[in-house]
Amino acid sequence: MDFMVKRLERGDFYILCPDNEVSTAMDHDRIRWAAQDITENRPALSRWHPNWSEAFNNTQV
């Protein structure tokens, strides 16, 4: 909750609360990739699709 409050006080509109499972960079990569599923006309959740998972794994920070 402290994380969220600090972000609100900072004026952030989007708040990605860490889950302690993956890094913030990994969260950003996943969000970016998912948005590009739409703009690149890839299958939804393509990072798990056999034709796209290798490409996703090669974009990791």
C-alpha positions as CSV (number, residue, x, y, z in Angstrom):
1,M,0.0,0.0,0.0
2,D,2.9,2.4,0.7
3,F,4.1,1.9,-2.9
4,M,0.7,2.9,-4.2
5,V,0.3,5.9,-1.9
6,K,3.8,7.2,-2.9
7,R,2.9,6.9,-6.6
8,L,-0.4,8.6,-6.1
9,E,1.3,11.5,-4.2
10,R,3.8,11.7,-7.1
11,G,0.8,12.2,-9.5
12,D,1.2,8.9,-11.4
13,F,-1.9,7.8,-13.3
14,Y,-0.8,4.2,-14.0
15,I,0.5,2.3,-11.1
16,L,2.1,-1.1,-11.6
17,C,2.5,-2.5,-8.1
18,P,5.4,-5.0,-7.8
19,D,4.5,-8.6,-7.1
20,N,8.0,-9.6,-6.1
21,E,7.9,-12.4,-8.7
22,V,9.4,-10.4,-11.6
23,S,11.3,-7.2,-12.0
24,T,9.7,-3.9,-13.0
25,A,11.6,-4.2,-16.3
26,M,10.0,-7.6,-16.9
27,D,6.6,-6.1,-16.2
28,H,7.2,-3.4,-18.7
29,D,8.4,-5.9,-21.3
30,R,5.3,-8.0,-20.9
31,I,3.0,-5.0,-21.2
32,R,4.9,-3.7,-24.2
33,W,4.7,-7.1,-25.9
34,A,1.0,-7.5,-25.1
35,A,0.2,-4.1,-26.7
36,Q,2.3,-5.0,-29.7
37,D,0.2,-8.2,-30.1
38,I,-2.5,-5.8,-31.2
39,T,-0.5,-3.5,-33.4
40,E,1.5,-6.4,-35.0
41,N,-1.6,-8.6,-35.4
42,R,-0.1,-11.4,-33.4
43,P,-2.2,-14.0,-31.5
44,A,-3.3,-12.8,-28.0
45,L,-0.8,-13.7,-25.3
46,S,1.7,-14.5,-28.1
47,R,4.6,-14.7,-25.6
48,W,3.3,-18.2,-24.9
49,H,2.5,-19.1,-28.5
50,P,4.9,-21.6,-30.0
51,N,5.5,-19.4,-33.1
52,W,6.2,-16.3,-30.9
53,S,7.6,-17.4,-27.6
54,E,11.2,-17.5,-28.8
55,A,11.0,-13.9,-30.1
56,F,9.5,-12.8,-26.8
57,N,12.3,-14.5,-24.9
58,N,14.9,-12.7,-27.0
59,T,13.5,-9.3,-26.1
60,Q,14.0,-9.7,-22.3
61,V,16.0,-7.1,-20.4
